[in-house]
Amino acid sequence: MSAAQRIFNSIGVVLTLACFAVVVAGNTELISRFEHAGFPLSWILAAAAVLAFLATEFCDSSASLPEEAEDFEPQFSSEWEAVELHS
């Protein structure tokens, strides 16, 4: 796991825990103002956590593409070979 992946993954975990904390503390006077708004704070934290986890996956896939591209050799099926032979 690269450094960028660790950072985004940590951000996602922290935001997820913050989301749970806001939901649990939603009945308190301080947090209820933000939780019962038009767009609740827990939803904002959850959406940010999802984006952080998606960024982790994007970093993973973009980091592995060049390695896979170097080792890639096209595998043609026997049907393609037969078409090439008859042409």
Secondary structure, 3 states (H helix, E strand, C coil): CCHHHHHHHHHHHHHHHHHHHHHHHHHCHHHHHHHCCCCCHHHHHHHHHHHHHHHHHHHHHHHHHHHHHHHCCCCCCHHHHHHHHHC
